[in-house]
Amino acid sequence: MKPLVLFGAGELARLAYLAFTEDDEREVVACTVSRTLVARTTLFDLPVVAWEELPAAYGPDRHALFVAVGYRGVNRSRRELCDEARERGYELASHVSPRALVAADVEVHENTFVFEGVIVQAFATLGRNVILWSGAFVAHDSTIGDNCFVAPRAAIAGNVTVGENSFIGINATIRDGVTIAPDCVIGAGAVIKRDTSPREVYPAAGATASATPSSELDRL
């Protein structure tokens, strides 16, 4: 197994570092970011190398890469970096937490990260470059397209299709049989009961404070 370089130096990179080193016992040797974003020289005592200079220092013949970038630009940034990494010849690594429940028939493709507490049932399909955050649920016969991000506790029912590049927010619910078109944003707590069209945004309604103070509540 090749030593691993992480693209990124933020929250996801820090979590990925722990997951790859502690759960997968993989050797992580460096982090990389675009030259204009190099703000530190080390992360977890690892060197931070400019992306433009990475092949010379950590070539694709000897190193794999994980693009630890979140949903910026509705996943476009992560998708574009994965495309560039492939063009440079890098193998893209993936991670499935040992504390996730992923059915044996579910294939995990490149640059996919499955956090602890995730459940993916049998006959589901995951595309490439998918992030499933803690507690997300993907039911049987559902498909998560390439470059998607599914936030914590999102619930995706059976026979659902989530189109490529889409974002599913925390605690969002997708009803069984629904198709989420490509490039959609489903906001936190949103409930989707019908098919969507490409690039639609479904913001969840924000909670407002009750006129009754908590001191006057007899029960919750």
Buried (B, 14 or more C-beta within 10 A) or exposed (E): EBEBBBBBBBEBBBBBBEBBBEBBEBEBBBBBBEEEEBEEEEBEEBBBBBBEEBBEBBEBEEBBBBBBBBBEEBBBBBBBBBEEBBEEEBBBBBBBBEEBEBEEEBEBBBBBBBBBBBBBBEBBBBBBBBBBBBBBBBBBBBBBBBBBBBBBBBBBBBBBBBBBBBBBBBBBBBBBBBBBBBBBBBBBBBEBEEEBEEBBEBEBEEEEEEEEEEEEEEEE
